[in-house]
């Protein structure tokens, strides 16, 4: 009997924990703060208007891009197959207006956007790749390693990071373009270089020139340890 009561108490506490709301500021759309919010285990996007928090997504989402402060909209991803992690991409604006942009129905692990395009990493049963939606058309750009994240896109340039070696404890920054060329930005050497805030460079910039290594999905992954610099 005591074990049963302890089990019920555990369930009650877990239910309270799941229902507890959480909030995370993602950035701004125009001058309006955008927040990732959760209530009762469902995730949504909300905006802060004065002292009022307004939800703008029409239903739970699985993720979103980092907002662009000069724009009034942001792409989000949503599971459209009842928990199977097959995602579609929607766009929502500050007014709460929402439409479906693309329906790749694959597992989308990261997403970014600018004024002209939306890029994302998507995984199917066969591969993980970088995709782009531009002018209303979805197309595959290039295969990437299974552990890859796209962080930003600006014109023809796409930035992100991923595990491009067999050393799974480290990640490498990559730059790609819309034609499918991928360059891995690394710093040569077996030890991380010293960081410097002097010499007119921005604070935290690694005081060494990065090297570029072309990446091909068909080439064997390097055994080397590659150190990288976040210079964006």
WOMO-V960908 format. One record per pair of residues at least 24 apart in sequence whose ideal C-beta (glycine too) atoms are under 10 Angstrom apart, sorted by the first residue. I is the first residue (numbers start at 1). GAP is how many residues later the second one is. If there is no record, write none. Layout:
# WOMO-V960908
i=I gap=GAP
i=I gap=GAP
This chain:
# WOMO-V960908
i=15 gap=25
i=15 gap=26
i=17 gap=24
i=18 gap=24
i=21 gap=32
i=23 gap=25
i=23 gap=30
i=26 gap=38
i=26 gap=39
i=26 gap=40
i=26 gap=41
i=26 gap=48
i=27 gap=38
i=27 gap=39
i=27 gap=40
i=27 gap=41
i=27 gap=42
i=27 gap=47
i=28 gap=39
i=28 gap=40
i=28 gap=41
i=28 gap=42
i=28 gap=43
i=29 gap=27
i=29 gap=38
i=29 gap=39
i=29 gap=40
i=29 gap=41
i=29 gap=42
i=29 gap=43
i=29 gap=44
i=29 gap=45
i=29 gap=63
i=29 gap=64
i=29 gap=65
i=30 gap=37
i=30 gap=38
i=30 gap=39
i=30 gap=40
i=30 gap=41
i=30 gap=42
i=30 gap=43
i=30 gap=64
i=31 gap=38
i=32 gap=24
i=32 gap=35
i=32 gap=37
i=32 gap=40
i=32 gap=62
i=33 gap=34
i=34 gap=30
i=34 gap=32
i=34 gap=33
i=34 gap=35
i=34 gap=40
i=34 gap=60
i=36 gap=25
i=36 gap=27
i=36 gap=28
i=43 gap=33
i=43 gap=35
i=44 gap=32
i=44 gap=48
i=45 gap=29
i=45 gap=31
i=45 gap=47
i=45 gap=51
i=47 gap=47
i=47 gap=48
i=47 gap=49
i=49 gap=45
i=54 gap=40
i=54 gap=41
i=54 gap=42
i=55 gap=41
i=56 gap=36
i=56 gap=37
i=56 gap=38
i=56 gap=39
i=56 gap=40
i=56 gap=41
i=56 gap=42
i=57 gap=33
i=57 gap=35
i=57 gap=39
i=57 gap=41
i=58 gap=32
i=58 gap=34
i=58 gap=38
i=58 gap=39
i=58 gap=40
i=59 gap=31
i=59 gap=39
i=61 gap=26
i=61 gap=29
i=61 gap=31
i=62 gap=25
i=62 gap=26
i=62 gap=45
i=62 gap=46
i=62 gap=47
i=63 gap=24
i=63 gap=45
i=63 gap=46
i=63 gap=47
i=63 gap=48
i=63 gap=57
i=64 gap=26
i=64 gap=28
i=64 gap=47
i=64 gap=49
i=65 gap=24
i=65 gap=26
i=65 gap=45
i=65 gap=46
i=65 gap=47
i=65 gap=48
i=65 gap=49
i=65 gap=53
i=65 gap=54
i=65 gap=55
i=65 gap=85
i=65 gap=86
i=65 gap=87
i=65 gap=88
i=66 gap=45
i=66 gap=46
i=66 gap=47
i=66 gap=85
i=66 gap=86
i=67 gap=46
i=68 gap=44
i=68 gap=45
i=68 gap=46
i=68 gap=47
i=68 gap=84
i=70 gap=44
i=70 gap=45
i=71 gap=42
i=71 gap=43
i=71 gap=44
i=73 gap=24
i=73 gap=25
i=73 gap=26
i=73 gap=40
i=74 gap=37
i=74 gap=39
i=74 gap=44
i=75 gap=26
i=75 gap=27
i=75 gap=36
i=75 gap=37
i=75 gap=38
i=75 gap=43
i=75 gap=44
i=75 gap=45
i=75 gap=58
i=76 gap=25
i=76 gap=35
i=77 gap=27
i=77 gap=30
i=77 gap=31
i=77 gap=32
i=77 gap=33
i=77 gap=34
i=77 gap=43
i=77 gap=45
i=78 gap=25
i=78 gap=30
i=79 gap=26
i=79 gap=28
i=79 gap=29
i=80 gap=25
i=81 gap=24
i=85 gap=24
i=85 gap=38
i=86 gap=38
i=87 gap=24
i=87 gap=33
i=87 gap=35
i=89 gap=24
i=89 gap=29
i=89 gap=31
i=89 gap=33
i=89 gap=42
i=89 gap=44
i=89 gap=49
i=91 gap=27
i=91 gap=42
i=101 gap=32
i=101 gap=35
i=101 gap=37
i=102 gap=29
i=102 gap=30
i=102 gap=31
i=102 gap=34
i=102 gap=35
i=102 gap=36
i=103 gap=35
i=104 gap=27
i=104 gap=29
i=104 gap=34
i=104 gap=36
i=106 gap=25
i=109 gap=37
i=109 gap=38
i=109 gap=39
i=109 gap=40
i=109 gap=41
i=110 gap=38
i=110 gap=39
i=110 gap=40
i=110 gap=41
i=110 gap=50
i=110 gap=51
i=110 gap=52
i=111 gap=38
i=111 gap=39
i=111 gap=40
i=111 gap=42
i=112 gap=37
i=112 gap=38
i=112 gap=39
i=112 gap=40
i=112 gap=41
i=112 gap=42
i=112 gap=46
i=112 gap=47
i=112 gap=48
i=113 gap=37
i=113 gap=39
i=113 gap=40
i=114 gap=38
i=114 gap=39
i=114 gap=40
i=114 gap=41
i=114 gap=43
i=114 gap=44
i=115 gap=38
i=115 gap=39
i=115 gap=40
i=116 gap=37
i=116 gap=38
i=116 gap=39
i=116 gap=40
i=117 gap=36
i=117 gap=37
i=117 gap=38
i=117 gap=39
i=117 gap=41
i=117 gap=61
i=118 gap=35
i=119 gap=31
i=119 gap=32
i=119 gap=33
i=119 gap=34
i=119 gap=39
i=119 gap=40
i=119 gap=41
i=119 gap=57
i=119 gap=59
i=120 gap=30
i=120 gap=33
i=121 gap=24
i=121 gap=25
i=121 gap=26
i=121 gap=27
i=121 gap=28
i=121 gap=29
i=121 gap=39
i=121 gap=41
i=123 gap=25
i=127 gap=90
i=128 gap=34
i=128 gap=89
i=129 gap=51
i=129 gap=88
i=130 gap=28
i=130 gap=30
i=130 gap=32
i=130 gap=44
i=130 gap=46
i=130 gap=48
i=130 gap=50
i=130 gap=52
i=132 gap=26
i=132 gap=44
i=132 gap=46
i=134 gap=44
i=139 gap=39
i=140 gap=40
i=141 gap=35
i=141 gap=36
i=141 gap=37
i=141 gap=38
i=141 gap=39
i=141 gap=40
i=141 gap=41
i=142 gap=34
i=142 gap=35
i=142 gap=36
i=142 gap=37
i=142 gap=38
i=142 gap=39
i=142 gap=40
i=142 gap=73
i=142 gap=74
i=142 gap=75
i=143 gap=37
i=143 gap=39
i=143 gap=72
i=143 gap=73
i=143 gap=74
i=143 gap=75
i=144 gap=30
i=144 gap=32
i=144 gap=38
i=144 gap=71
i=144 gap=73
i=145 gap=26
i=145 gap=27
i=145 gap=29
i=145 gap=70
i=145 gap=72
i=145 gap=76
i=147 gap=24
i=148 gap=24
i=148 gap=26
i=148 gap=34
i=149 gap=25
i=150 gap=24
i=150 gap=26
i=151 gap=79
i=151 gap=81
i=152 gap=80
i=153 gap=25
i=154 gap=78
i=157 gap=75
i=158 gap=24
i=159 gap=26
i=159 gap=71
i=159 gap=72
i=159 gap=73
i=161 gap=24
i=161 gap=67
i=161 gap=69
i=162 gap=53
i=163 gap=58
i=164 gap=49
i=164 gap=51
i=164 gap=55
i=164 gap=57
i=164 gap=58
i=164 gap=62
i=164 gap=64
i=165 gap=56
i=165 gap=57
i=165 gap=58
i=165 gap=59
i=165 gap=60
i=165 gap=61
i=166 gap=54
i=166 gap=55
i=166 gap=56
i=166 gap=57
i=166 gap=58
i=167 gap=54
i=167 gap=55
i=167 gap=56
i=167 gap=57
i=167 gap=58
i=167 gap=59
i=169 gap=56
i=170 gap=54
i=170 gap=55
i=170 gap=56
i=170 gap=57
i=170 gap=58
i=171 gap=55
i=171 gap=57
i=172 gap=41
i=172 gap=43
i=172 gap=50
i=172 gap=54
i=172 gap=55
i=172 gap=56
i=173 gap=37
i=173 gap=53
i=173 gap=55
i=173 gap=56
i=173 gap=57
i=173 gap=58
i=173 gap=59
i=174 gap=38
i=174 gap=39
i=174 gap=41
i=174 gap=54
i=175 gap=37
i=175 gap=40
i=175 gap=57
i=176 gap=39
i=180 gap=37
i=181 gap=33
i=181 gap=34
i=181 gap=35
i=182 gap=31
i=182 gap=32
i=182 gap=33
i=182 gap=34
i=182 gap=35
i=183 gap=27
i=183 gap=28
i=183 gap=29
i=183 gap=30
i=183 gap=31
i=183 gap=32
i=184 gap=26
i=184 gap=27
i=184 gap=28
i=184 gap=29
i=184 gap=30
i=184 gap=31
i=184 gap=38
i=184 gap=42
i=184 gap=44
i=185 gap=25
i=185 gap=26
i=185 gap=27
i=185 gap=28
i=185 gap=41
i=185 gap=43
i=185 gap=44
i=185 gap=45
i=185 gap=46
i=185 gap=47
i=186 gap=24
i=186 gap=25
i=186 gap=26
i=186 gap=27
i=186 gap=36
i=186 gap=38
i=186 gap=39
i=186 gap=40
i=186 gap=41
i=186 gap=42
i=186 gap=43
i=187 gap=24
i=187 gap=39
i=187 gap=40
i=187 gap=41
i=187 gap=42
i=188 gap=25
i=188 gap=36
i=188 gap=38
i=188 gap=39
i=189 gap=36
i=189 gap=37
i=189 gap=38
i=190 gap=34
i=190 gap=35
i=190 gap=37
i=191 gap=34
i=191 gap=36
i=192 gap=33
i=192 gap=35
i=192 gap=36
i=192 gap=37
i=193 gap=34
i=193 gap=36
i=195 gap=34
i=201 gap=30
i=202 gap=29
i=204 gap=25
i=204 gap=26
i=204 gap=27
i=205 gap=24
i=205 gap=25
i=205 gap=26
i=206 gap=24
i=206 gap=25
